[in-house]
Amino acid sequence: MNRREFFSAAGLGGLTAAAAAAPVRAGTLASQTDRAFWIEVLRRLADPVLTNLANGTLKTRMPVEAADPKRRSVTHLEALGRLTAGIAPWIELAPENTDEGRLRAEYAALTRRAIARAVDPSSSDFLNFTHERQPLVDAAFLAQGVLRAPRALGDELDPPTKRNLIAALESTRTILPGYNNWLLFTATVEAALRNLGTSWDRVRIDYALRQHEQWYKGDGMYGDGPEFHWDYYNSFVIHPMLLDLLDACRNEAAAWKELAPRIEQRARRYAAIQERLIAPDGAFPPIGRSLAYRFGAFHLLAQMALRRALPDGLPPGQARAALTAAIRRSIDAPGTFDEAGWLRIGLCGHQAGVGEQYISTGSLYLCAVALLPLGLAPSDAFWSAPAEPWTSARAWAGQPFPIDHALAG
């Protein structure tokens, strides 16, 4: 059975065109087409945020959709931080004299100009890093971008921007984190300060690591604090920030180095679960909070692909097909963007009721973190391997698929 026949046998032919597009395209078009589509999505997300911020017009031109009007003061940093965390590996790829290479260089420069505006106290678009508690979260996502692009967003920052960025990150130390995944925000800020070559606080990192070790519930899943929450925060924040923290700092303490293999093993298990959550049409369960982050729910699966650390039995071409299906299922939904190209609140299209009180337009750009594998070269197996049907597509087509196994311990 070839791939076209497989997807037909999976019962996808009766879906609407939008719903069927994900698996059909993932299964039948060339892998380079997948990459071109992902880059198109990246540009669609990045252009309004980065272009306006680089030009000093983000605050005046970005619409703010929110249940709570107070979110206007924090939404702009949300957009920058979350977008940067997602696109950083792509702009970090080595320069090359190709169409994509030149495009990456343009976006790397644009991102640096946007950050320069965001952290310059004299700029009209100087962003809020200290008022209310939310800026700690999005300073951390910006810091995560710095960790993921140490050349493009570290070495290549001009000295005034680097000084201002350090000052902005340091200013968030006055914000008290919650006793939950927020501990990872304080830790990620410190890890980025370390990478930027300034003083950093080991205690904040150690506290976050130790507490999350205490909050591990088993089978690849952590509590969000002492309690377990059935949502996507293990992927939105917890696993990805634990991995990035230890990538940056594991050699700074023997206990951190000893912890790293366990954290990696748990992340592999959770990535395996995530791949199985993607339905044959690219949909995924609308459970828990923050569904307006859309396909950002697959942050961890995307990160494990970027790290070339996918679970055993999950080949890169299958992971790419699953992620492409989920991205298409969401991004192609009518109403996802407004007339000017800004994201609107929703999981699949415009669904304002999906947005909790803490959700605003800037929040929505966390979906960009599902694009992390663009940080792999086009020749990497993730992009060059043939697309393969993902687990749910196999299972619900009546085809053989591997049984699942829990992670012991």
C-alpha positions, 0 to 999 in steps of 0.5 A: 500500500503506497502512502496515498492509498494508506491515507485513503484507507484511513478514511480521510477522503470524506473529510472537508478539504481543510481537515484532509489537507494535513495528512494528505499533504504530509503523506504525499508531497515532497519533504521539501514542500513540508519545510517550505510550508513551515517557513511560510507559517513562521513568516506569517507569525513573525512578520507583523510582530518583528516588523512593527517592533523593529520600526517602533510601531508595535504598541500603536499597530498591534490589536489587543484582543483580551477578556481582561483589558489590563492585559494590554500592558503585558501583551507586547512582550508576550508576542516578542518573547514567545515568537523568539523562543520558536524562531531562534533555532532557525535563525541560529543555523549557519549562514549559507548562500541559498535562498533560505539562507539569505532569508534566515539572515534577514530574519535574524537581523530583523529579530535583533532590531526588534529586540533592540527596540524592546529593551531600549528605555528611550524607545517608544516601543520599550516593553514592560519587563517589571509592571505586574507579574506576567513580564517574568513569563515572557522575559523567560521565553525571550531568554529561552530564545537567547539560549537557543540562538547563542550566536544570532541572539548573543554574539551578534547583538551590538554592545548597547543592545546586549547591555540593555537586554541584560538589564531588562532580564535582570529587572524581572528579579523583583517579580515573585514566581508562583510555586509551580512552573513559574520557577522555571521562568526565573531559572531560564532568565538566569541561564540566559544571563549566564550565556550573555556573560554576566553574573547569574544566580545559581540558587534560582536554577537549583531551586527550580530543578529540585522542586520539579524533581519533587513534582515528578508524577511518573510516566513522563509527566510532572505536576504543575507545582504539587498538583497534577493538571491535565493540560499541555503545560508539560509541553508548553513550559516544563519539559522544554525549559528543564531541557534548555536549562540543563543544556546550558548549565549541567556542567556547573554542578555535579547534581545537575549533571546527574539529573540530566539523563533522567530529565531527557528520558522523561522528555522522550516518554512525553514526546511519545505520548504527544505524537499519539495525541495527534489524530488522523486529521491533525486534530488533538484533544482540547483539554486543559487551559491555554488552548489558544496557544494552538499547536504550541501544545507540541513544543516538546515533540518539536524540541525532541525532533530538534535535539535529534532525541525522538523516542525509540520507534518514532522515525523523523519522517513520521514525527514531521508528518504528525507535526505538519498535520497538527500545524495545518489543521490549526493554521489553515482554519478560517478566522485564525488571523485578522485582516492585518495578519495578526493572530486571533484567540482560538484553537481552530479559527476564531473562538474568543471563548477559548481565551482565559482571563490571562490570554491576549493577542500576544499570548497566542504567539506561543504556537511558534515553538512548534516550529523548532525543527526548522533549526535542523538543516534541510538535509537532516533526516527530519526533513529529508526522510519520507513522510510516514503515517503517524500512530493514530493514522495507522491505528484508525486505518486498521493498520499495524501500529506499535503498542504503548509502554509506560515509563517505569520510575 
